[in-house]
Structures are given as structure tokens and as C-alpha cells.
Amino acid sequence: MSADVIVIGGGLVGAAIAYGLAARNVRVLVLDGDDRDFRATNANGGLVWRQGKGLDMPAYQQLTCASADQWPSFCAELEEATGLDLQLEKNGGLWFCLGEAEFEQRQGQMLRLDNQLSNVNRDWEMLERSAVEKLLPKARLGPDVVGASFGRRDGHVNPLRLLTALQTALIQRGGRVLGGHTVHAVRADGRGGFTVDCGSEQLSAARIVIAAGLGSKVLGAQVGLDIPIRPQRGQMMITERLEPFLPLPLHGVSQTQQGTVSIGTTNEEVGFDTSTTGDAITGLSAMVIRWLPALRDVKLVRQWAGLRILTPDGYPIYAESQSHPGAFVATCHSGVTLAAAHAGLLADAITAGRLPADLDSFHQRRFDVPKAA
């Protein structure tokens, strides 16, 4: 079996790239692993978020802003193609501040980011408690909440519906998705393309995109790509259904259209451990109760954990192998926010066969530290 491009990984990053490739009439094949694989989507709150992102890396803020701005049309296109409601709400988002010191610190971070991005219009403001209460008239704030930063163009979406829509739409456009196809090896085929081994099955393509999450490190090394990534466990919780009271997402808490409240996530350096812990329930519960005391008596119906993919600086890696031209890697932990960019800018670049200069900042060479003489 052959394709123009094989995308290794069928999660949010790989599916978005493949969807974009299929839209450009590229013969694309997605190889997805099995259900027991580590999947970052499992620890994703579904935020489409721009405020505060990209401190000390302006290229990431610019990419985030561009992708977030494309989200309404990107979402409408997916919904029209699939008939699925992605439950996108993009009416703003809040980052709560507990105490004056937190408020001042958050304001300072946001102003510093503005200074690094002098050509970007400010789309946020710091709100005092009274202004936050007007935005959330049905939510009783905890006494320690003094205010929040408000991102006017932030929002959230259902991440599982997004993944389903991306895979469905790329199939409609002629792409293929093969589940249960764990990739064991990739190698040059001697004819300018690549052979991908999935157990006893071998597939071929002119180009490959490694978007295999935590599996990208091993596969990338086989085609000359050193990908410094690590797992970070994120635990989340969800409540019983409640009457609507939270019209805007908070950074860490949002109410779904079904009425449940999603709470999370933790940031734990525990390797590949995906177990859940009582400490996480205690910590997350304490946080949300300080923000919204009425949730103290609400029933929790589920707790789970997933592994996010993090680079040393937390920003994405987009690169092409120098030793194996045509082999690309794409990895990030903002698969929802950046989905529109992955389906657009990145798919354009892979179709053309080279990454644009705009993405140079995301090459993993930024982690190369010269050795002392």
C-alpha cells in the first residue's frame, strides 16, 4: 500500500495535518495505534486559547493568534462536512487571580508579552472582581478572587468531537485512516521515499509526517530527527450535570453544553504513569472551591489521567530531517488551539515539500547548547 504522504499518529495533531493534506488533493494515509496507546487528547480540556501564550517566544504567540482567529471558519467547514456539532464557543475566557499579588503578577506577564509583540493588537484586559461578576452573573465567586485576565477571543470546543470530525472529514476527502497500525520502524527506501513497518505490513510514501506523540522520539531518531520530548501527566475530573452557570471557560474549569463541569489539569512529572491519585482530587478540588465555592457539594462522576507531550521549553517542534529530506515531525501540547494552523499552514508546507521560514523558530536546533571550549 502506498500514499503521497503517510502521517504517523491519528490524534489531534496528526489528524489535523492529514485533513489539510487531503483538502489539497494529496493522497494521505494515517496510521493510528491501538486504544491502549498514550493519547494526549485524553488530558485535553478543549480550550481554544490565546491569552498569555508565547512569553519569550513571539513566533508561538503569532502562530497561536493566527490559528485561533481561523477557528470559526475552520470549525464551520468541519461541521458542514461532517454534520457534527463541535460545540465551539468563542466568547472569551478568564484566568482567575487569587489575591492582589497574583493579579499584579498576571498583569505584569501580560504586559511583558505585549512588549514582545508590539505589532499585535491587544485582545485582553485585566478585570476587577466586580467586572468578573458581571460576566458570570450565576456564579458565586470565592472571597479570594480579586479579578482576572480576560481574553476576548478565547473559548473552548469539545475535543473528542473535534477528533472525530477531523478523521471523518479527511476520509470524505479521499484520505485513509488505519487503526491498530502501530509503527515499529521507518527508513529511507533508496528511491527518495520511505518505507514504514507496521509489524508484518510494509507501507510506502514519498513523504512522512511523524505526529506520534510520545512515540515520535524513537521514530524520529530513525530518520535523523532528535526530538527532545517528555511525558507530563495531567489528571482531570468531571462533575454531575448542573444548571448552566459558567458561560465562559476559566483556565482549568469549563462547563460543557451538557451541563457537566470539566476540572483540570495537574502537571506531574511522573514518567509514563497514567494512574489517578487522591492527591490530584484533593488539589484540584481545593483550587476550584477557592474559585467557585458552590462546587463544594457537587458530585464528581469521573477522574482520569492522560500524558501530554512537552518539549524542554513547552513550545512545539516542527522540522524536516536534513539527513532524510521528506521526513517531517510535528509535536505540540496545544493540539486544539493549533488545529487550524496544522490543517492550513503546516499542510501547505508539507504539500510543498519544505517548511517556511516562519516556522524556523520551532526547529529543535533551538535546544542545541554549544559545548564550552
Residue pairs with C-beta under 8 A, 6 or more apart in sequence:
1 29
1 201
1 203
1 204
2 203
2 204
2 205
3 27
3 28
3 29
3 176
3 203
3 204
3 205
4 21
4 26
4 27
4 28
4 205
4 206
4 207
5 18
5 21
5 26
5 27
5 28
5 29
5 205
5 206
5 207
5 208
5 209
5 350
6 28
6 29
6 30
6 31
6 194
6 196
6 203
6 205
6 207
6 208
6 209
7 14
7 17
7 18
7 21
7 28
7 29
7 30
7 31
7 208
7 209
7 211
8 14
8 31
8 183
8 186
8 196
8 208
8 209
8 210
8 211
8 212
8 215
8 219
9 30
9 31
9 32
9 33
9 210
9 211
9 212
9 213
9 215
9 216
10 18
10 30
10 31
10 32
10 33
10 167
10 177
10 179
11 32
11 39
11 40
11 41
11 163
11 211
11 213
11 335
12 40
12 41
12 44
12 159
12 162
12 163
12 166
12 335
12 336
12 339
13 211
13 213
13 330
13 331
13 332
13 335
13 338
13 342
14 30
14 32
14 209
14 211
14 212
14 330
15 30
15 163
15 166
15 167
15 170
16 166
16 335
16 338
16 339
16 340
16 342
16 343
17 209
17 211
17 330
17 342
17 343
17 346
17 347
17 350
18 28
18 30
18 166
18 170
18 175
18 177
18 209
19 166
19 167
19 169
19 170
19 173
19 175
19 343
19 347
20 342
20 343
20 344
20 346
20 347
20 348
21 28
21 170
21 175
21 347
21 350
21 351
22 28
22 169
22 170
22 173
22 174
22 175
23 173
23 343
23 347
24 347
24 348
24 351
25 174
26 351
27 174
27 175
28 170
28 175
28 176
29 175
29 176
29 177
29 178
29 203
29 205
30 167
30 170
30 175
30 176
30 177
30 178
31 178
31 181
31 183
31 196
31 198
31 203
32 177
32 178
32 179
32 180
32 181
33 179
33 180
33 181
33 182
33 183
33 212
33 215
34 179
34 180
34 182
37 182
37 213
37 215
38 213
38 214
38 231
38 272
38 274
38 306
38 307
39 213
39 306
39 307
40 213
40 306
40 307
40 308
40 309
40 333
40 335
41 159
41 160
41 163
41 306
41 335
42 304
42 305
42 306
42 307
43 233
43 234
43 235
43 236
43 264
43 265
43 304
43 305
43 306
43 307
43 308
44 159
44 306
44 335
44 336
45 156
45 159
45 236
45 249
45 252
45 254
45 262
45 264
45 265
46 156
46 157
46 158
46 159
46 162
46 254
46 262
46 336
47 93
47 154
47 155
47 156
47 249
47 251
47 254
47 336
47 337
48 68
48 71
48 88
48 90
48 154
48 155
48 156
48 157
48 336
48 337
49 64
49 68
49 93
49 151
49 154
49 155
49 251
49 334
49 337
50 61
50 64
50 65
50 68
50 123
50 151
50 153
50 154
50 337
51 93
51 95
51 110
51 123
51 124
51 149
51 150
51 151
51 154
52 95
52 106
52 109
52 110
52 113
52 124
52 149
52 151
53 60
53 61
53 64
53 334
53 337
54 60
54 61
54 62
54 64
54 113
54 116
54 117
55 61
55 109
55 112
55 113
55 116
56 116
57 313
57 315
57 361
58 116
58 117
59 358
59 359
59 361
59 362
60 315
60 316
60 361
60 362
61 113
61 116
61 117
61 120
62 117
62 120
63 316
63 338
63 341
63 345
64 334
64 337
64 338
65 120
66 341
66 345
67 337
67 338
67 339
67 340
67 341
67 342
67 344
68 153
68 154
68 337
68 340
69 153
70 340
70 341
70 344
71 88
71 90
71 155
71 157
71 337
71 339
71 340
72 88
72 90
74 339
74 340
74 343
74 344
75 86
75 88
75 157
78 84
78 86
78 162
78 165
78 166
78 169
79 85
79 86
79 165
81 165
81 168
81 169
81 172
82 164
82 165
82 168
82 169
82 172
84 161
84 164
84 165
84 168
85 161
86 157
86 158
86 161
86 162
86 165
87 157
87 158
87 161
87 256
87 257
88 155
88 156
88 157
89 155
89 156
89 157
89 249
90 153
90 154
90 155
91 155
91 247
91 248
92 135
92 150
92 151
92 152
92 153
92 154
92 155
92 248
93 150
93 151
93 154
93 155
93 156
93 248
93 249
93 250
93 251
94 127
94 132
94 135
94 136
94 148
94 149
94 150
94 151
94 248
94 249
94 250
94 251
95 106
95 148
95 149
95 150
95 151
95 250
95 251
96 132
96 145
96 148
96 250
96 251
96 291
97 103
97 105
97 106
97 145
97 146
97 147
97 148
97 149
98 142
98 144
98 145
98 146
98 290
98 291
99 144
99 146
100 146
102 146
103 126
103 146
103 147
106 126
106 149
107 126
107 149
110 124
110 126
110 149
114 120
114 122
123 151
123 152
123 153
124 149
124 150
124 151
124 152
125 149
125 150
125 152
126 147
126 148
126 149
126 150
127 135
127 147
127 148
127 149
127 150
128 146
128 147
129 141
129 145
129 146
129 147
131 147
131 150
132 141
132 145
132 147
132 148
132 150
133 141
135 150
135 247
135 248
136 245
136 246
136 247
136 248
138 243
138 244
138 245
138 246
138 247
139 245
139 246
139 292
139 294
140 292
140 293
140 294
141 291
141 292
142 289
142 290
142 291
142 292
142 293
144 290
145 290
145 291
154 249
155 249
156 249
156 254
157 336
158 256
158 257
159 335
159 336
162 336
162 339
166 339
166 343
167 177
170 177
171 177
181 198
181 201
182 198
182 199
183 196
183 197
183 198
183 212
183 215
183 219
184 197
184 198
184 199
185 196
185 197
185 219
185 222
186 194
186 195
186 196
186 197
186 208
186 210
186 219
186 222
186 223
186 327
187 194
187 195
187 197
187 222
187 223
188 194
188 195
188 223
188 324
189 195
189 204
192 206
192 326
193 204
193 205
193 206
193 207
193 326
194 204
194 205
194 206
194 207
194 208
194 223
194 324
194 326
194 327
195 202
195 203
195 204
196 202
196 203
196 204
196 205
196 208
206 326
207 326
207 327
207 328
207 350
207 353
208 223
208 326
208 327
208 328
209 328
209 329
209 330
209 350
210 216
210 219
210 220
210 223
210 225
210 227
210 327
210 328
210 329
210 330
211 329
211 330
211 331
212 219
213 307
213 309
213 331
214 229
214 231
214 272
214 307
214 309
216 227
216 229
216 309
216 329
216 331
217 227
217 228
217 229
220 226
220 227
220 321
220 329
221 227
223 321
223 323
223 324
223 327
224 321
224 322
224 323
224 324
224 327
225 319
225 321
225 324
225 327
225 329
225 364
226 364
227 317
227 329
227 331
227 364
228 311
228 312
228 364
228 367
229 309
229 310
229 311
229 317
229 331
230 269
230 309
230 310
231 271
231 272
231 307
231 308
231 309
231 310
232 267
232 268
232 269
232 307
232 308
232 309
232 310
232 333
233 266
233 268
233 269
233 270
233 273
233 274
233 305
233 306
233 307
233 308
234 264
234 265
234 266
234 267
234 268
234 305
234 306
234 307
234 308
235 264
235 265
235 266
235 268
235 276
235 277
235 280
235 284
235 303
235 304
235 305
236 262
236 263
236 264
236 265
236 284
236 303
236 304
236 305
236 306
237 262
237 263
237 264
237 280
237 281
237 284
237 285
237 300
237 302
237 303
238 260
238 261
238 262
238 263
238 300
238 301
238 302
239 260
239 261
239 263
239 295
239 298
239 299
239 300
239 301
240 260
240 298
240 299
240 300
240 301
241 258
241 259
241 260
242 255
242 259
242 260
242 261
242 298
243 259
244 255
244 259
245 255
245 294
246 253
246 254
246 255
246 261
246 292
250 291
252 263
252 264
252 265
252 287
252 288
253 261
253 262
253 263
253 288
253 291
253 292
254 261
254 262
255 261
255 262
256 262
260 301
261 295
261 298
263 284
263 285
263 288
264 284
266 280
266 283
266 284
268 280
272 307
274 305
274 306
274 307
275 305
276 303
276 304
276 305
280 303
280 305
281 300
281 303
288 295
289 295
289 296
308 333
309 331
309 332
309 333
310 333
311 317
311 331
311 364
311 367
312 367
313 366
313 367
314 333
315 332
315 362
316 330
316 331
316 332
316 334
316 338
316 362
317 329
317 330
317 331
317 332
317 362
317 363
317 364
318 328
318 329
318 330
318 346
318 355
318 359
318 362
318 363
319 328
319 329
319 355
319 362
319 363
319 364
319 365
320 326
320 327
320 328
320 354
320 355
321 327
321 328
321 329
326 353
328 350
328 355
330 342
330 346
332 338
335 342
345 356
345 358
345 359
346 359
349 355
349 356
349 359
